[in-house]
Amino acid sequence: MAVAFKPGQVLELAATLEQLVAAGLVRRADANLLAGSPRSREQALKHPLAYLAG
């Protein structure tokens, strides 16, 4: 599997979800639901992986 992100690159939720879908780790329907769901300010400030895990 190729490295999808460069060192020092800021992770964004949409790009992270796309990579997880491409790797077969998240279903497209779940990624669409997460990407389209409103987030609170607290959730929006979380690191994308912390948000997805939480």
C-alpha positions as CSV (number, residue, x, y, z in Angstrom):
1,M,0.0,0.0,0.0
2,A,1.4,3.4,-1.0
3,V,1.8,6.2,1.5
4,A,-1.3,8.4,1.1
5,F,-0.2,11.3,3.3
6,K,3.1,13.1,3.4
7,P,4.9,13.7,6.7
8,G,3.7,17.0,8.3
9,Q,0.6,17.1,6.2
10,V,-2.5,18.2,8.1
11,L,-5.2,15.5,8.0
12,E,-8.7,16.5,6.9
13,L,-11.8,14.4,7.6
14,A,-12.8,14.1,3.9
15,A,-9.4,13.0,2.7
16,T,-9.0,10.6,5.6
17,L,-12.4,9.0,4.9
18,E,-11.5,8.7,1.2
19,Q,-8.3,6.9,2.1
20,L,-10.1,4.6,4.5
21,V,-12.7,3.7,1.9
22,A,-10.0,3.1,-0.7
23,A,-8.2,0.7,1.7
24,G,-11.4,-1.2,2.3
25,L,-11.4,-0.2,6.0
26,V,-14.6,1.8,5.9
27,R,-17.7,1.3,3.7
28,R,-18.7,4.1,1.3
29,A,-22.1,4.4,2.9
30,D,-20.5,4.9,6.4
31,A,-18.0,7.4,5.1
32,N,-20.8,9.4,3.4
33,L,-22.8,9.4,6.6
34,L,-19.9,10.6,8.6
35,A,-18.9,13.3,6.1
36,G,-22.5,14.6,5.8
37,S,-23.4,14.6,9.5
38,P,-23.3,17.9,11.3
39,R,-20.5,18.1,14.0
40,S,-20.4,20.1,17.1
41,R,-17.6,22.7,17.6
42,E,-15.9,20.2,20.0
43,Q,-16.1,17.4,17.4
44,A,-14.9,19.7,14.6
45,L,-11.8,20.6,16.7
46,K,-10.8,17.0,17.2
47,H,-8.1,15.3,15.1
48,P,-9.9,13.4,12.3
49,L,-8.8,10.0,13.6
50,A,-9.9,10.8,17.1
51,Y,-13.3,11.9,15.7
52,L,-13.7,8.7,13.7
53,A,-12.7,6.5,16.6
54,G,-14.9,8.3,19.1
